[in-house]
Amino acid sequence: MTEEATKTRTRLSPEKRRSLILDSAAIIVARDGVAQVSMDAIGREAGVSKSLVYNYFENLTELLKELLERELKEQRFHQAKAAENAETFEELVRGVTHEYLSYIAKRGLLIERLQSEPSLSDISNPTDYSRETSVEYLTEIVVRNFGLDPDIARAATDISFGLPAAAGNYLLHSEMELKKIEDLTVTMILGSLSAVNNDNSIRKLKI
C-alpha cells in the first residue's frame, strides 16, 4: 500500500468509511455468495485491516443486516418514486419493474442472497422498504384498477412479485437485453392480472 493511498484512506469520514466497508461486503456477496464473506475478506476488499472493520461493526451478522437494510431501502426508494410518477397502471408496473431489473444489472443477486441467509431472517419483518409493505401498497392499486376482491388482489400481487425476480435471474444468465426482458415481464404481469380479473370463479373466491 503506497503512502498516498494510506493518506487517502485516513481522510475518509467515519460515514464514508462505513459505506466503504458495506460496499466491499456487497461486492463479495454479489460475486462469491454469503458463505465467502468474513470480516477478514471484507477488510482485504476494502483495503483496510480486519480490526478497523470491527471498529465499525461488532460482528459479521450486524454488518450484513445493515447492508441488507441499506440495499432494500435504496431499491424500494427508486421503485416507490417510479410508482409515484406513473399516470397509468401499466406505467406503474413498468416503472417498478424497470427499477428492479436496473438494480439487478448493477448489483446482481445481492439482495436475494442476503435474504436467503437464515441469520438475517428478521429483516423480513414489515418496514417501509419490505416486500410486505410493497405488496400491500400495490394490492390497493390493483383493487382500484381491477375491482378484485382484496384477498384475491393481494394473492395475485404477491405471486406476481416472483416474475421480476425470475426476470432478474434470467437477465444475469442470458444475452437478452434489459429492455426486452422488461417488456416481457411487464406483459406477463399485466396479462396475469387481466386473466384473473376476467375469471369470474377466481373473482368470487374467498380466501
Secondary structure, 3 states (H helix, E strand, C coil): CCHHHHHHHHCCCHHHHHHHHHHHHHHHHHHHCHHHCCHHHHHHHHCCCHHHHHHHCCCHHHHHHHHHHHHHHHHHHHHHHHHHHCCCHHHHHHHHHHHHHHHHHHHCCHHHHHHCCHHHHHHHCCCCCCHHHHHHHHHHHHHHHHCCCHHHHHHHHHHHCHHHHHHHHHHHCCCCCHHHHHHHHHHHHHHHHHHHHHCHHHHCCCC
